[in-house]
């Protein structure tokens, strides 16, 4: 599955593919760095791209996290989880 995502993103370039893959939860740097190295990119290009991609979503999570939890608290199935994390 990860390889399919990487192949699909290769249309935009290897660098963009690594950036996007390193932003995905559960894959992050653990999957993006080996994929970049397996694609033949040098490590000194792979590491900064993956590191930047891993850090890029953090400001958005910090800004919109509380709003997202408020919205989830209004939904029935997620009310207990959202109020626990608030």
C-alpha positions as CSV (number, residue, x, y, z in Angstrom):
1,X,0.0,0.0,0.0
2,X,2.7,2.5,0.9
3,X,4.5,1.6,-2.3
4,X,1.3,2.3,-4.3
5,X,1.0,5.7,-2.6
6,X,4.6,6.5,-3.4
7,X,4.2,5.4,-7.0
8,X,1.1,7.6,-7.4
9,X,2.9,10.6,-5.9
10,X,5.9,10.1,-8.1
11,X,4.1,11.9,-10.8
12,X,4.8,15.2,-8.9
13,X,8.4,14.2,-8.1
14,X,10.2,12.1,-5.6
15,X,10.7,15.1,-3.3
16,X,7.0,15.9,-3.1
17,X,6.2,12.2,-2.6
18,X,8.5,12.0,0.4
19,X,7.1,15.2,1.8
20,X,3.5,14.0,1.6
21,X,4.3,10.5,2.9
22,X,6.2,11.9,5.9
23,X,3.1,13.8,6.8
24,X,0.9,10.7,7.0
25,X,0.2,9.4,10.5
26,X,1.7,6.0,11.3
27,X,4.0,6.1,8.3
28,X,5.9,9.4,9.0
29,X,9.7,9.2,9.0
30,X,9.7,5.4,9.6
31,X,8.3,4.8,6.2
32,X,9.4,7.9,4.2
33,X,13.1,7.7,4.9
34,X,13.5,4.0,3.7
35,X,11.3,4.7,0.7
36,X,13.5,7.7,-0.3
37,X,16.6,5.7,0.1
38,X,15.1,2.8,-1.8
39,X,14.2,5.2,-4.6
40,X,17.9,6.0,-5.0
41,X,17.9,9.5,-3.4
42,X,21.0,10.4,-1.3
43,X,20.5,10.5,2.4
44,X,21.4,14.2,2.7
45,X,18.4,15.0,0.5
46,X,16.0,12.5,2.1
47,X,16.4,13.4,5.7
48,X,15.7,17.2,5.5
49,X,12.7,16.6,3.2
50,X,11.2,14.0,5.5
51,X,12.0,16.0,8.7
52,X,10.2,19.1,7.2
53,X,7.2,17.0,6.1
54,X,7.0,15.5,9.6
55,X,7.0,19.0,11.3
56,X,4.7,20.7,8.8
57,X,1.3,19.6,10.2
58,X,2.2,20.5,13.8
59,X,1.1,24.2,13.7
60,X,-2.2,23.2,12.1
61,X,-2.9,20.6,14.8
62,X,-2.1,23.1,17.5
63,X,-4.3,25.8,16.1
64,X,-7.3,23.7,15.0
65,X,-7.1,20.8,17.5
66,X,-9.3,22.4,20.1
67,X,-11.9,23.4,17.5
68,X,-11.8,19.8,16.2
69,X,-12.4,18.4,19.6
70,X,-15.3,20.8,20.2
71,X,-16.9,19.7,16.9
72,X,-16.4,16.0,17.8
73,X,-18.0,16.5,21.2
74,X,-21.2,17.6,19.4
75,X,-21.3,14.3,17.5
76,X,-22.9,11.3,19.3
77,X,-20.3,8.5,18.9
78,X,-17.3,10.7,19.6
79,X,-18.6,12.7,22.6
80,X,-16.9,10.6,25.2
81,X,-13.5,10.5,23.5
82,X,-13.6,14.2,22.7
83,X,-14.5,15.3,26.2
84,X,-11.8,13.1,27.7
85,X,-9.1,14.8,25.6
86,X,-10.3,18.3,26.2
